[in-house]
Amino acid sequence: MKKDAKYSVPGFLASAVSAGLKKKGVLDLSLIFSQKEAVAAGIFTTNNVKAAPVLLSQDRIKRGLVRAVIVNTGYANACTGEQGLNDAIQTADTVSQGLQIDPEDVLVASTGVIGAYLPFDRVKRAIPKLITNLSPHGFRSVAEALMTTDSFSKISYFEGTAGGTSFHLLGLAKGAGMIMPNMATMLSFLVTDISIDYRTLWPLFRSAAESTYNRITVDGETSTNDMVLIMANGVAKNKRLNRKDTQQFKRGLTHVMGELAYMIARDGEGATKAVIVEVRGGATKNDAHTAARAVANSNLVKTAIFGRDPNWGRIMAALGRSGVAMDEKKVQIGINGTKIVDSGLMVSEKKEKEAAEKMKKTDQITIAIHLNQGKYTDRMLTCDLTYDYIRINADYRT
Amino acid sequence: MKKDAKYSVPGFLASAVSAGLKKKGVLDLSLIFSQKEAVAAGIFTTNNVKAAPVLLSQDRIKRGLVRAVIVNTGYANACTGEQGLNDAIQTADTVSQGLQIDPEDVLVASTGVIGAYLPFDRVKRAIPKLITNLSPHGFRSVAEALMTTDSFSKISYFEGTAGGTSFHLLGLAKGAGMIMPNMATMLSFLVTDISIDYRTLWPLFRSAAESTYNRITVDGETSTNDMVLIMANGVAKNKRLNRKDTQQFKRGLTHVMGELAYMIARDGEGATKAVIVEVRGGATKNDAHTAARAVANSNLVKTAIFGRDPNWGRIMAALGRSGVAMDEKKVQIGINGTKIVDSGLMVSEKKEKEAAEKMKKTDQITIAIHLNQGKYTDRMLTCDLTYDYIRINADYRT
């Protein structure tokens, strides 16, 4: 993680403008462009209700090649029927004309209010400037343009060596609300100059997403618009990747996507704390995951964390209702390294107070659960549930 | 529903006292006593983590006969191991000695903080007064004593005719938080003087619970302590119930349990509105239920309702992630009788505004969804998600 990296990747240009989709003057439309055709892979929402840009991009990425992606905030362009699909196609067409590339090489991503039609005229009017502004150093402003209820922009960077030369990997994401994994969970775009074929890229990408983005939950909701896209343009001109190179690239992917995932959880709508739920000793892989998810999605656990209260009874109740194999008498629970439950019982009031003190002093809470049923582990990232989640979501449209 | 009913049932006595388990002077310990042995049936939490009183009562009710139930608030007596079980047994023993009945005829129910040990000495000290105070008119104070974060006490009454004579049915409940069905979802006690055998009572009771208590969700949580108990003492001396009588009794059960279920949803922690989610046109029974539950448990839908915002995009997104068979283009959504979505698209901004106006003027919101996939229907009761839910649950122990 280079905090001071220039945030650029050879062969990629980016830009963002204000198209008047959100408040006046706010960046809300952005473009990422690969000067060379890029090998690309995407992961899309599993929600049965898919936004128009998801339907379009999911179809176009099947060829495994992409040149550009245009992203707008403010309008999800979901539940907009024929007109929505048409708006997405026209958006891509306008970009392809401006960049003089094949329309099929342009993807579209959107986020914002569901059900409202995209004001395509405003998008169309802004595209020329978006193209003129393209620059190798435009990624910071793209990260800003992606924000909706996010409180900070999310960017992560990695440099590695593979196939005898260095490569660069840059990731952007937006998150905040309507975040629960099941494939993609938000918008995220990754660009790299590594030379890699699709058959190598896809499993690495999918597996990195599985251990990072698919382990976040803010509110148990899965959006209609989620999309994670990676583009690899091969400008690094590395030799064919051997096993070690592949591992190095995978490390980079997991690093960048892991960092972005953490940022998304920490920046959950209204969140004051990032919460890591670790489950060990699950009877099956699925049990470990289900248990972690039940705790991470529990409104009662999350409000207790907001109240800095190590209320382990709510953790036990969430485990109990999750349906996983468990014996209450074997459960251990720790918070930030302080064991507060052993054999299903409170260790001591002193330990509870110790945990409460720790919760006051940090903005990262780790709930470590041992089920003692088997050898399987899992973890989820989430955040606390606060007044501001209510404020943000009660007032979102009104 | 007789608002002015005396709230008594022949052959049953009740009382409530302050045992110092909650704030000083607040009713927190109550007793229901049947002067005759009563046919009884119970439904208990499906949470794998079961409180000591649940374990005890679940075992004792197997005989189908009960004389008394003692209920405390303030302490859930859950996750308290051997000592907790012992405390529950001793509580029942003390009651049985005072009433001079078989200890096996006494059930125990508790609600409150998980993980803390029941201060049995305080319970023991209060039991003599509890017994002295027993009266046919004690049910109102029991309803009050059941309250934890409830904002009003919940009581419902029904009088009917069966087997040639009149019978009475009185129901009490507490709800508020940690409410999601899957069998029982809170504490509820029903007493009736009807003469009925266990084999007739059980299926009627279970089916009434299925369509009422098992259709409420406040926050998707299932408590460790949930218990619904019915006692029928036969004091009405009706003749053996024929088919018509059974239907009449079932109507009473559904009325009383339905009314209590509605009160629980309306009084969800911090709630300002009761929300009814009706799903029609499900491809299967399970789909209709899953869809209704996904919408009713969606934090985003619930915060939108708090904001009086007919944000149907969130309803569509919740339906989409629920995994049920659906075609976005066939979905219809109405709010309090105003159709705002047809064929998956917004009907008009005018209709949305009309729905928003209606939401401002009432404290009962009905979301009517038609999936147009088949003939199955279901409904769930819930409430909005508000600042006060956060306040109540962040501050609960601290």
Boltz contact constraints between the chains, C-beta under 6 A:
constraints:
  - contact:
      token1: [A, 47]
      token2: [B, 320]
      max_distance: 6.0
  - contact:
      token1: [A, 47]
      token2: [B, 321]
      max_distance: 6.0
  - contact:
      token1: [A, 48]
      token2: [B, 320]
      max_distance: 6.0
  - contact:
      token1: [A, 48]
      token2: [B, 326]
      max_distance: 6.0
  - contact:
      token1: [A, 49]
      token2: [B, 316]
      max_distance: 6.0
  - contact:
      token1: [A, 49]
      token2: [B, 320]
      max_distance: 6.0
  - contact:
      token1: [A, 49]
      token2: [B, 328]
      max_distance: 6.0
  - contact:
      token1: [A, 79]
      token2: [B, 313]
      max_distance: 6.0
  - contact:
      token1: [A, 79]
      token2: [B, 316]
      max_distance: 6.0
  - contact:
      token1: [A, 79]
      token2: [B, 344]
      max_distance: 6.0
  - contact:
      token1: [A, 81]
      token2: [B, 345]
      max_distance: 6.0
  - contact:
      token1: [A, 114]
      token2: [B, 313]
      max_distance: 6.0
  - contact:
      token1: [A, 115]
      token2: [B, 313]
      max_distance: 6.0
  - contact:
      token1: [A, 115]
      token2: [B, 346]
      max_distance: 6.0
  - contact:
      token1: [A, 219]
      token2: [B, 299]
      max_distance: 6.0
  - contact:
      token1: [A, 221]
      token2: [B, 300]
      max_distance: 6.0
  - contact:
      token1: [A, 222]
      token2: [B, 321]
      max_distance: 6.0
  - contact:
      token1: [A, 224]
      token2: [B, 317]
      max_distance: 6.0
  - contact:
      token1: [A, 299]
      token2: [B, 219]
      max_distance: 6.0
  - contact:
      token1: [A, 300]
      token2: [B, 221]
      max_distance: 6.0
  - contact:
      token1: [A, 300]
      token2: [B, 393]
      max_distance: 6.0
  - contact:
      token1: [A, 303]
      token2: [B, 390]
      max_distance: 6.0
  - contact:
      token1: [A, 303]
      token2: [B, 393]
      max_distance: 6.0
  - contact:
      token1: [A, 303]
      token2: [B, 394]
      max_distance: 6.0
  - contact:
      token1: [A, 306]
      token2: [B, 394]
      max_distance: 6.0
  - contact:
      token1: [A, 307]
      token2: [B, 394]
      max_distance: 6.0
  - contact:
      token1: [A, 307]
      token2: [B, 395]
      max_distance: 6.0
  - contact:
      token1: [A, 307]
      token2: [B, 398]
      max_distance: 6.0
  - contact:
      token1: [A, 309]
      token2: [B, 397]
      max_distance: 6.0
  - contact:
      token1: [A, 309]
      token2: [B, 398]
      max_distance: 6.0
  - contact:
      token1: [A, 311]
      token2: [B, 397]
      max_distance: 6.0
  - contact:
      token1: [A, 313]
      token2: [B, 79]
      max_distance: 6.0
  - contact:
      token1: [A, 313]
      token2: [B, 114]
      max_distance: 6.0
  - contact:
      token1: [A, 313]
      token2: [B, 115]
      max_distance: 6.0
  - contact:
      token1: [A, 316]
      token2: [B, 49]
      max_distance: 6.0
  - contact:
      token1: [A, 316]
      token2: [B, 79]
      max_distance: 6.0
  - contact:
      token1: [A, 317]
      token2: [B, 224]
      max_distance: 6.0
  - contact:
      token1: [A, 320]
      token2: [B, 47]
      max_distance: 6.0
  - contact:
      token1: [A, 320]
      token2: [B, 48]
      max_distance: 6.0
  - contact:
      token1: [A, 320]
      token2: [B, 49]
      max_distance: 6.0
  - contact:
      token1: [A, 321]
      token2: [B, 47]
      max_distance: 6.0
  - contact:
      token1: [A, 321]
      token2: [B, 222]
      max_distance: 6.0
  - contact:
      token1: [A, 326]
      token2: [B, 48]
      max_distance: 6.0
  - contact:
      token1: [A, 328]
      token2: [B, 49]
      max_distance: 6.0
  - contact:
      token1: [A, 344]
      token2: [B, 79]
      max_distance: 6.0
  - contact:
      token1: [A, 345]
      token2: [B, 81]
      max_distance: 6.0
  - contact:
      token1: [A, 346]
      token2: [B, 115]
      max_distance: 6.0
  - contact:
      token1: [A, 387]
      token2: [B, 387]
      max_distance: 6.0
  - contact:
      token1: [A, 387]
      token2: [B, 390]
      max_distance: 6.0
  - contact:
      token1: [A, 390]
      token2: [B, 303]
      max_distance: 6.0
  - contact:
      token1: [A, 390]
      token2: [B, 387]
      max_distance: 6.0
  - contact:
      token1: [A, 393]
      token2: [B, 300]
      max_distance: 6.0
  - contact:
      token1: [A, 393]
      token2: [B, 303]
      max_distance: 6.0
  - contact:
      token1: [A, 394]
      token2: [B, 303]
      max_distance: 6.0
  - contact:
      token1: [A, 394]
      token2: [B, 306]
      max_distance: 6.0
  - contact:
      token1: [A, 394]
      token2: [B, 307]
      max_distance: 6.0
  - contact:
      token1: [A, 395]
      token2: [B, 307]
      max_distance: 6.0
  - contact:
      token1: [A, 397]
      token2: [B, 309]
      max_distance: 6.0
  - contact:
      token1: [A, 397]
      token2: [B, 311]
      max_distance: 6.0
  - contact:
      token1: [A, 398]
      token2: [B, 307]
      max_distance: 6.0
  - contact:
      token1: [A, 398]
      token2: [B, 309]
      max_distance: 6.0
